[in-house]
Amino acid sequence: MRLTKRAYRIGGGVLLSVGLLGAGRLIWESNAAVPGPLINRHAGHIQVIGHAGSGFFTPLNPFNPLPPSSMAGVEKALAQGADGVEIDVQLSQDSIPILYHDPTLNTMTTGRGCVSQQPAAALVKLPYRGGWGYDLFQDERIVTLETLLARAARYPQHPYLHLDLHEHDGCGEEYSRSPALVRALAALVRRYKVPPDRLFILTTYQPTLRQLKQELPRVPLGLEVVQDENLMDALAAAESIGVQAIVMPKAMATPEQVGQVQAAGFDAVLFGGRSAGSIRRLVASHPDAIEVDNVSQLLRTLQR
C-alpha cells in the first residue's frame, strides 16, 4: 500500500522498572517511521491480505472449513503466500481484545450471547462450530489478539496485520466501550513492539479513529465505508480525521470509485472476493490492497 501521502500523524526497584517501561515506549515510538507504506509499493503492486484469515466457512470455490479470524485461518492465509491478514477484534467483558467476527457467539461457537458479556478466560474455551461438513476439518477455539501478536512476532518477517474493530454487537453494546478497546489495543501494540509499518487499524466509527491517532500516532488508520454510504461524505470525514485509507466493500469496487479515493490522497482498500471473476474485477479497479476471501486465486490473478 501507498500510505505515504500524509504525515501520521515505591522503591528504587519500582522506579527503575517504571523508567525502563517508559523508555521502552519512547524507543518504540521514536524508532517507528512516520506513517508510510504498509508495503514497498511499486507500479501495479497490490497488497494481498487474507480476509478474516482464510475467509469464511464456504462449501465451494474454494472449500474453507476454517472459522473467520481463527488462528488456523490466519496461518493458512500466510502459508498460501498472503502479505498479511485482516482479523476482527472485539472487547471481552474484562476488556481483553478478542478475535471474533460475528455479532453473537451463537452463530459460530458453542457459546451464547456476545463477546462483551463474557470474560476472556471463558471465551478462549469456546470451540468454533461450523456444522458437520466443516467441523470434520477444524477444531479451533476463540483466541485473544495477544495470542496472535505473540505468534506473529515469531515469523521471520512480521506479517501485515489489518485490525478490523467491531465496536457494536448483538447484545446492545454499541460504542460505549470503544475507548477501552483503543486503550487495550495500544497497550498490546506497545508490549509486543508491533512495527507500525506492518499494522493497519480500521473501523466505521469516527471517534475511535480520532482516539487512535492520539494513542498510536504512527500507525496507519482506515475509515471503513458501508455500501450505501456516500463516498464524498466519507472522503470529507477521512480528511477531517486525518486517516490514511478508505476501506470499501467489493460492491463499491469500480475503477472510478477507487480512482476517486486515490485522487483525494488516500489509499484504497477493498474487501471481499472469492471467485476468479470477482477477484479479476477487484484487481481491475487498481486498489492498493485487497482483503480477499481466496488468497490463492488472488495470487494467481496477480501472477505472483
Secondary structure by P-SEA (a helix, b strand, c coil): cccccccccccaaaaaaaaaaaaaaaaaaaacccccccccccccbbbbbcccccccccccccccccccccaaaaaaaaaaccccbbbbbbbcccbbbbbbcccccccccccccccccccaaaaaabbbbcccccccccccccccaaaaaaaaaacccccbbbbbbbccccccccccaaaaaaaaaaaaaaaaccccccbbbbcccaaaaaaaaaacccbbbbbbbcccccaaaaaaaaaaacccccccccccccaaaaaaaaaacbbbbbbbbccaaaaaaaaaacccccccccaaaaaaaacc
